[in-house]
């Protein structure tokens, strides 16, 4: 009986320990909106997502990109806030990151559940999900021209000129910088500044710079966009750089407002020694086109298919084209008697057969200019010539070794004098 009590005690201890460990390794994700709504179309809303655990993280939580139909969603912020909260009497630890959501029209905006990948101590990899959430977007009647205006509580436009506008002359350059800043608006939503051409000035726009602004304990608060252009004075005269105006919708007052950077006027005097530079074409001074955001998969597939067909055709027809080109080259090439005779003589010498060497040697000698008819002693020395002739036409049974090369024959031909003595044996 005592043994059974001990076993039951051990089992109960293990169960209690497992329950305690499971309770210590709990994880979850939660979400809320700032502001909770309702909001107006074009008004940015912060989607705050918390990753929590009752133990500790062994790796950074993975926040995936999300897609919300009818809204523009920015990726989660790079900065994360640490959390230490008490929920229902239990201590939870975690991190918090933000998405920015901008509704494009009125109505209910359904934000789906977000799956977070966590690495929790003792439990390892864990997947937790937020609850789906709905953002109420109140449609607001805007006046004509305000339908696409940026919705924010503050938008400002400022400008800066790189130098004094007094005492300017031909050849001088000034740089105009336009800065747009807005609260709660992502930088990619701010419009670029157009720098229109001005007669008598060369305009050189620069690439715009976008910056999202975050603050500790607040996260994303706004953004700025800075565009600049350099104007080079080509002719003397008076000039006006047009004003820059941006229409925006005040979400607090429900009014259409316009932020303006005033026009810039200046004059320049002539410089006799100045030679105007070559101006850029109009398209070069125009703002850079928007970056391509979508890839045409159908066009890409057509290009890939055309490349595959070309490669297959080249693989199938390549050898035939090569053989046809080679045959045409051989047929149209001008014949070279000396080269043909030299090739035949080289083969005859390799066989070491005097009956093949002598005819080949005569044919090769016939190609030598200024020597007619060909003489055997013109190509080899007397002893070698006599030996060759004797082996072919004489009574000997053994043919002498033809121990000479084509190079030696060509050298001997160049220095050996012509001889009229015949090496043939007497006929009678």
C-alpha positions in Angstrom: 0.0 0.0 0.0 2.9 2.3 0.8 4.5 1.7 -2.6 1.3 2.6 -4.4 1.1 5.9 -2.5 4.6 6.7 -3.5 4.0 6.1 -7.1 0.8 8.2 -7.0 2.8 11.0 -5.3 5.5 10.9 -8.1 2.9 11.0 -10.9 1.1 14.0 -9.3 4.4 15.8 -8.9 5.2 15.3 -12.5 1.8 16.5 -13.6 2.0 19.6 -11.5 5.5 20.3 -12.8 4.4 19.9 -16.4 1.4 22.2 -15.8 3.7 24.8 -14.2 6.2 24.6 -17.1 3.4 24.9 -19.7 2.0 27.9 -17.8 5.5 29.4 -17.8 6.0 29.0 -21.5 2.8 30.7 -22.7 3.0 33.1 -25.7 0.5 35.3 -27.5 0.0 38.2 -30.0 -2.3 41.1 -29.6 -3.2 44.1 -31.8 -4.9 47.5 -31.6 -5.3 50.7 -33.7 -4.1 54.2 -33.0 -6.5 56.0 -33.4 -9.2 53.4 -33.0 -11.5 55.1 -35.5 -13.5 56.1 -37.2 -11.0 57.9 -39.4 -11.2 59.6 -42.8 -9.9 58.4 -46.1 -6.2 59.3 -46.5 -5.7 59.6 -42.8 -2.8 57.3 -41.6 -3.6 54.9 -38.8 -1.0 53.1 -36.7 -1.5 49.3 -36.3 0.3 48.3 -33.2 1.2 44.5 -32.9 2.6 43.1 -29.7 4.5 39.8 -29.4 4.3 38.5 -25.8 5.6 35.5 -23.8 5.8 34.6 -20.1 9.4 33.4 -20.4 11.9 35.0 -22.8 12.7 35.3 -26.5 15.8 33.5 -27.9 15.4 35.4 -31.2 13.7 38.4 -32.6 10.0 37.9 -33.5 9.3 37.8 -37.2 6.7 40.3 -38.4 5.5 39.5 -41.9 4.2 42.0 -44.5 0.4 42.2 -44.7 -2.0 43.1 -47.4 -5.2 45.0 -46.7 -7.6 45.5 -49.6 -8.5 49.1 -50.1 -5.6 50.5 -48.1 -1.9 51.3 -48.4 0.1 49.4 -45.8 3.8 50.1 -44.9 6.1 47.4 -43.7 6.6 47.1 -39.9 8.8 49.8 -38.4 12.5 49.0 -37.8 12.4 50.1 -34.2 10.7 48.0 -31.5 9.5 48.9 -28.1 10.1 46.5 -25.2 7.1 45.5 -23.1 6.8 44.4 -19.5 3.1 44.1 -18.6 0.8 42.4 -16.0 -2.1 40.5 -17.6 -4.5 38.7 -15.3 -2.0 38.4 -12.5 0.8 37.0 -14.8 3.9 38.8 -15.9 4.4 39.0 -19.7 7.4 40.2 -21.6 7.6 41.1 -25.3 8.2 43.6 -28.1 5.9 45.9 -30.0 6.1 47.1 -33.6 3.9 49.2 -35.8 2.4 49.1 -39.3 1.0 52.2 -41.0 -2.3 51.8 -42.7 -3.9 54.5 -45.0 -7.4 53.9 -46.1 -8.2 55.0 -49.7 -12.0 55.1 -49.4 -14.8 55.1 -46.8 -16.3 52.0 -45.3 -15.2 49.1 -43.1 -11.5 48.2 -43.6 -11.0 44.5 -42.6 -7.5 43.8 -41.3 -6.8 40.0 -41.3 -5.0 38.1 -38.6 -1.3 38.4 -38.6 0.9 35.3 -38.0 4.0 36.0 -35.9 7.0 33.6 -35.7 8.5 33.5 -32.2 11.5 31.8 -30.7 10.7 31.3 -27.0 13.0 29.8 -24.3 12.3 26.1 -23.6 9.4 26.0 -26.1 11.5 26.8 -29.2 9.7 28.0 -32.3 6.1 29.1 -31.8 3.6 30.6 -34.2 1.0 33.0 -32.7 -1.8 34.9 -34.4 -3.5 38.3 -33.8 -7.2 38.6 -33.9 -8.8 40.1 -37.0 -9.7 43.7 -36.6 -12.0 46.2 -38.4 -11.2 49.9 -39.0 -14.1 52.2 -39.4 -13.4 54.7 -42.2 -16.0 57.6 -42.5 -16.5 58.9 -46.0 -16.2 62.6 -46.1 -17.5 64.7 -48.9 -14.6 66.7 -50.3 -14.9 69.7 -52.6 -13.8 69.5 -56.2 -10.0 69.1 -56.5 -9.6 67.7 -53.0 -10.5 64.1 -53.8 -6.8 63.0 -54.0 -5.4 65.5 -51.6 -3.2 64.1 -48.8 -5.1 63.7 -45.5 -3.1 64.8 -42.5 -3.3 67.1 -39.5 -0.2 69.1 -40.6 1.7 69.6 -43.9 4.3 72.3 -44.5 6.4 73.4 -47.5 9.6 75.3 -47.1 12.4 76.3 -49.4 16.1 77.2 -49.2 18.3 79.1 -51.7 22.0 78.2 -51.7 23.4 81.8 -52.1 22.5 85.5 -52.1 20.4 86.6 -55.1 22.1 90.0 -55.4 25.0 90.6 -57.8 24.4 87.6 -60.0 25.9 87.4 -63.5 26.1 85.0 -66.4 27.6 81.6 -65.5 26.5 81.8 -61.8 24.6 78.9 -60.4 22.0 78.8 -57.6 20.4 75.7 -55.9 16.7 75.7 -54.9 15.7 73.1 -52.2 12.1 72.4 -51.5 11.3 70.4 -48.3 7.8 68.9 -47.6 7.0 67.7 -44.1 3.8 66.1 -42.9 2.6 64.4 -39.7 1.5 60.8 -39.8 2.1 60.5 -43.6 4.6 58.1 -45.1 7.4 59.6 -47.1 6.4 57.7 -50.2 3.0 59.4 -50.2 4.5 62.9 -50.4 4.5 64.3 -54.0 7.8 65.1 -55.8 8.5 68.8 -56.6 8.5 69.6 -60.3 11.1 72.1 -61.5 9.8 73.6 -64.7 12.2 74.8 -67.4 12.9 78.6 -67.4 14.0 80.4 -70.6 17.7 81.5 -70.1 18.4 79.0 -67.3 19.7 75.5 -67.4 17.9 73.3 -64.9 19.6 70.3 -63.3 17.2 68.4 -60.9 18.6 66.1 -58.2 17.2 62.8 -56.9 14.6 63.3 -54.2 15.4 62.2 -50.6 12.7 60.7 -48.5 12.9 60.2 -44.7 10.4 58.6 -42.3 10.6 60.1 -38.8 10.3 57.9 -35.6 10.6 58.9 -32.0 11.3 56.9 -28.9 8.1 55.6 -27.2 6.0 57.1 -30.0 7.2 55.2 -33.1 6.4 56.6 -36.5 5.3 60.3 -36.3 5.7 61.6 -39.8 8.0 62.1 -42.8 9.8 64.6 -45.0 10.7 64.8 -48.7 13.4 67.0 -50.0 13.9 67.9 -53.7 16.5 70.2 -55.2 17.5 71.7 -58.5 20.5 73.7 -59.6 19.9 76.6 -62.1 22.8 77.9 -64.2 22.3 81.4 -65.6 22.9 81.3 -69.4 21.8 84.9 -70.3 21.5 88.2 -68.6 18.0 89.3 -67.6 15.4 89.0 -64.9 14.0 85.6 -63.9 11.3 84.1 -61.7 11.2 80.6 -60.3 7.6 79.7 -60.0 6.0 79.1 -56.6 5.5 75.5 -55.3 2.0 74.7 -53.9 0.6 71.5 -52.5 -3.0 70.9 -51.7 -3.8 68.8 -48.6 -6.8 67.9 -46.6 -6.9 68.9 -42.9 -8.4 65.9 -41.2 -9.1 67.8 -38.0 -10.8 70.8 -39.5 -12.3 68.9 -42.5 -11.0 71.6 -44.9 -8.8 71.7 -48.0 -5.7 73.7 -47.4 -2.7 74.7 -49.6 0.9 74.8 -48.5 3.0 77.2 -50.6 6.7 78.0 -51.1 6.7 81.5 -52.7 8.2 82.3 -56.1 11.9 83.4 -56.3 12.9 86.4 -58.4 16.4 87.6 -59.3 18.3 89.4 -62.0 21.7 88.7 -63.7 24.0 91.0 -65.6 26.0 90.1 -68.7 29.6 88.7 -68.5 31.5 89.5 -71.8 33.9 86.6 -71.3 31.2 84.0 -70.6 30.4 81.4 -73.2 27.0 79.7 -72.6 27.2 76.0 -72.1 25.3 73.5 -74.1 21.8 73.2 -72.6 20.2 70.0 -71.7 17.3 68.8 -73.9 13.8 69.3 -72.3 13.4 65.7 -71.4 16.7 65.7 -69.4 15.5 68.6 -67.3 12.1 67.0 -66.6 11.6 65.1 -63.3 12.7 61.5 -63.3 9.9 59.1 -64.1 8.3 57.1 -61.3 10.0 53.8 -60.4 8.5 50.8 -62.0 6.6 48.9 -59.3 5.1 46.0 -61.3 6.7 43.4 -63.5 4.9 42.4 -66.7 5.1 38.6 -66.3 3.4 38.0 -69.7 6.0 40.1 -71.5 8.8 38.4 -69.6 7.5 35.0 -70.6 7.3 36.0 -74.2 10.9 37.2 -74.1 12.0 33.9 -72.4 10.1 31.9 -75.0 11.8 33.7 -77.9 15.2 33.2 -76.4 14.5 29.5 -76.0 13.4 29.2 -79.7 16.5 31.0 -80.8 18.8 28.7 -78.7 17.1 25.5 -80.1 17.4 26.8 -83.7 21.1 27.6 -83.1 21.7 24.1 -81.6 20.0 22.4 -84.5 21.3 24.5 -87.4 24.7 25.5 -86.0 26.6 22.4 -87.2 25.0 22.5 -90.7 25.8 26.2 -91.1 29.4 25.6 -90.0 29.8 22.7 -92.5 28.3 24.8 -95.3 30.5 27.8 -94.5 33.6 25.5 -94.4 32.7 23.9 -97.8 32.1 27.3 -99.4 35.4 28.5 -98.1 37.3 25.5 -99.5 35.6 25.8 -102.8 36.2 29.5 -103.2 39.8 29.4 -101.9 42.4 29.9 -104.7 44.4 26.7 -105.2 48.1 26.7 -104.2 50.1 24.1 -106.3 53.1 24.5 -104.0 51.2 23.8 -100.9 49.5 20.7 -102.4 52.9 19.4 -103.7 54.5 20.0 -100.3 51.7 18.1 -98.5 52.1 15.1 -100.9 55.9 15.2 -100.4 55.6 15.2 -96.6 53.4 12.1 -96.8 55.8 10.4 -99.2 58.8 11.1 -96.9 56.8 9.7 -93.9 56.3 6.4 -95.8 60.1 6.1 -96.6 59.2 4.5 -99.9 61.5 5.8 -102.8 58.8 4.9 -105.4 56.5 7.5 -103.7 59.3 9.9 -102.8 60.7 10.5 -106.3 57.4 11.4 -108.0 56.4 13.6 -105.1 59.8 15.3 -105.1 59.6 16.0 -108.8 56.1 17.5 -108.4 57.3 19.7 -105.6 60.3 20.8 -107.6 58.1 21.7 -110.5 56.4 24.3 -108.4 59.7 26.1 -107.8 59.9 29.3 -109.9 62.7 29.6 -112.5 63.5 25.9 -112.6 62.3 24.0 -115.6 62.4 21.2 -116.1 62.8 20.1 -112.4 66.1 18.4 -111.5 66.4 15.8 -108.7 69.8 17.1 -107.6 68.2 20.5 -107.3 66.3 19.2 -104.3 68.8 16.7 -102.7 72.5 16.1 -102.8 74.1 13.9 -105.5 74.6 10.8 -103.2 71.0 10.9 -102.0 69.6 11.4 -105.5 71.7 8.5 -106.9 70.6 6.3 -104.1 67.0 7.0 -104.7 67.2 6.5 -108.4 69.2 3.3 -108.0 66.6 1.9 -105.6 63.8 2.5 -108.1 65.4 1.8 -111.4 68.5 -0.2 -110.5 69.0 -3.9 -109.7 69.5 -3.5 -106.0 67.2 -5.4 -103.7 67.4 -3.1 -100.7 66.2 0.5 -100.8 68.4 3.1 -99.1 67.1 5.0 -96.1 65.6 8.3 -97.1 66.9 10.1 -94.0 66.2 13.7 -95.0 63.3 16.0 -94.1 61.3 18.5 -96.0 63.0 21.4 -94.3 66.4 20.1 -95.5 65.0 19.7 -99.0 63.9 23.3 -99.1 67.2 24.5 -97.7 69.2 22.5 -100.2 67.0 23.7 -103.1 67.8 27.3 -102.2 71.6 26.8 -102.3 72.2 23.8 -104.6 73.3 24.7 -108.2 71.4 23.3 -111.1 73.1 20.2 -112.6 72.7 18.9 -116.2 74.2 15.4 -115.4 71.7 12.6 -115.5 71.5 10.2 -112.6 69.8 7.6 -114.6 71.8 4.4 -115.3 72.7 3.7 -119.0 69.9 2.0 -120.9 72.3 -0.4 -122.7 
